[in-house]
């Protein structure tokens, strides 16, 4: 057996460059899709449920792509065919989204666009594990974080910059402003170009060569699935009770999504315990049930972290426009000024994330992975909570500095804590399953945030950001339950 060779800085640069394009598209989606929905007639309390396409697509697509890419090898490679397919589909969706003629078509395009992003993005996390030895993986994830930050900064600022350059920032009712349209067109070009750069400039190890590399072996013994019926029964019970409560008390229809998800997963776990046969679905459910213990603890960290981020993404535009600029009318000058400033805030936290990604390894060296993640998530939680007390929108820049540190940490440190505890042959599927706990809290947020705002906060979206801040603080505390992987010894000649 041989040791996996280390790659040069520029080789790592090339293999991560495609993430710039993916995040460029994601940032345009996150900063502008709520604006497009409102332009096409959506009410504030409808926004979360319209966003349901994004997390639901990720829940379905990511483990399937992970499973398939683990088993793919052809003349184009193992992960790269998925990079290319997702990039082409995402490019087409970016071109179509700002030209959607109606709200339901825009919601469908969001579904297609997010599925396309996931087809390309999910294999990227496994790509780092495939290509780099354990000692270089933190550098690979940090490099991805830098490209995520650069792509998101430019994309988030783009409508604002186009407006400064004279592009129209308002449009008649039911039409998307040219500043947003041209930003999406630019995003399509950047995404496809960056992905092609990575596809054409990198190579992949064949499966047999990957198996020949000498790395620390992770126990791949399958966990008996007989006990899965207990989880299944519990989820089924909660789901059925919730369905009954929704029907009896005429609760918000968005909650049917949450109840339906509980019933579906309960049935799948019961089938896993008592069913027979094989196939992709059984393998995914078996690996979900038998995931490594460090991954189980990290799931709670991911859950509360991504609930907070999704609450911020889908509510910042409305919160800034309504709370700080005094308008909820998407045809008004004040609303569109607020929407542009929300884009600047999105760009700010991503810009801070670039520098935070560089600084975080130094913080880890001083404090360790767990305490570093706790500090960064706490900064983000305080930043989002400060939206409730700040009155001048320009001071929100300071709030987003804390969010930027949290974001850079979310994108890197959980993977650094996890990657050394995954078997190489299942890197893709476990990365896909890990993303369940990115997607599930987003589904929860899409199901309940609109209901919570309507029932308790008079439909004021700024309070969704406050809930997100509290969630980040909880995520930080959950980090303390996670045991850090042992440091890999540095070779004497390194």
Number of C-alpha atoms within 10 A of each C-alpha: 9 11 11 17 10 14 13 8 11 9 15 23 18 17 24 28 24 28 26 24 29 31 27 27 31 24 27 26 25 23 29 25 24 25 23 26 25 22 22 20 15 16 11 20 17 17 21 25 20 23 24 21 21 23 25 19 20 27 22 15 19 28 27 21 22 28 23 18 24 20 15 17 17 10 7 15 18 23 28 26 20 25 26 19 14 23 29 18 19 29 25 17 23 27 19 20 24 23 14 20 14 15 18 14 14 21 22 15 21 24 21 21 27 24 25 26 29 28 26 27 22 26 30 25 20 23 21 23 22 24 22 18 20 21 14 16 20 20 20 26 23 26 23 29 29 26 25 28 31 22 28 31 27 23 30 32 23 24 30 23 17 17 18 12 10 9 16 14 21 20 17 11 14 18 17 25 22 18 23 25 19 17 25 27 17 17 29 24 15 21 26 23 18 20 26 19 16 22 22 12 12 16 15 16 13 15 16 8 12 18 14 12 14 12 17 12 11 12 10 14 7 11 13 11 17 12 15 21 19 14 18 22 17 13 22 24 16 15 23 15 12 20 20 13 13 17 12 9 8 9 14 14 14 20 20 17 19 20 22 16 18 22 22 15 18 24 17 20 27 22 16 24 18 12 11 8 6 9 7 12 14 17 14 19 20 19 18 19 19 17 18 19 12 17 22 16 16 23 23 21 29 27 24 24 29 24 26 28 25 26 26 25 19 27 25 27 29 27 26 26 26 20 18 19 20 13 20 21 16 26 20 14 15 18 24 24 19 26 27 27 25 27 25 23 27 29 27 25 28 31 25 22 32 26 16 27 26 16 14 22 20 13 17 15 10 11 13 13 24 21 17 22 29 22 20 25 32 24 23 32 29 20 26 28 21 19 26 14 7 13 12 10 17 12 12 20 18 14 23 28 22 24 31 29 28 29 27 31 27 20 18 22 22 22 20 20 20 20 23 23 19 21 18 21 15 18 23 31 27 27 23 29 24 23 20 23 22 25 25 21 23 28 26 21 28 30 24 20 25 24 21 17 18 16 10 10 14 10 17 18 28 26 23 28 27 21 18 27 31 19 25 33 22 20 27 28 18 20 24 17 14 21 15 17 14 8 9 10 7 8 6 5 4 4
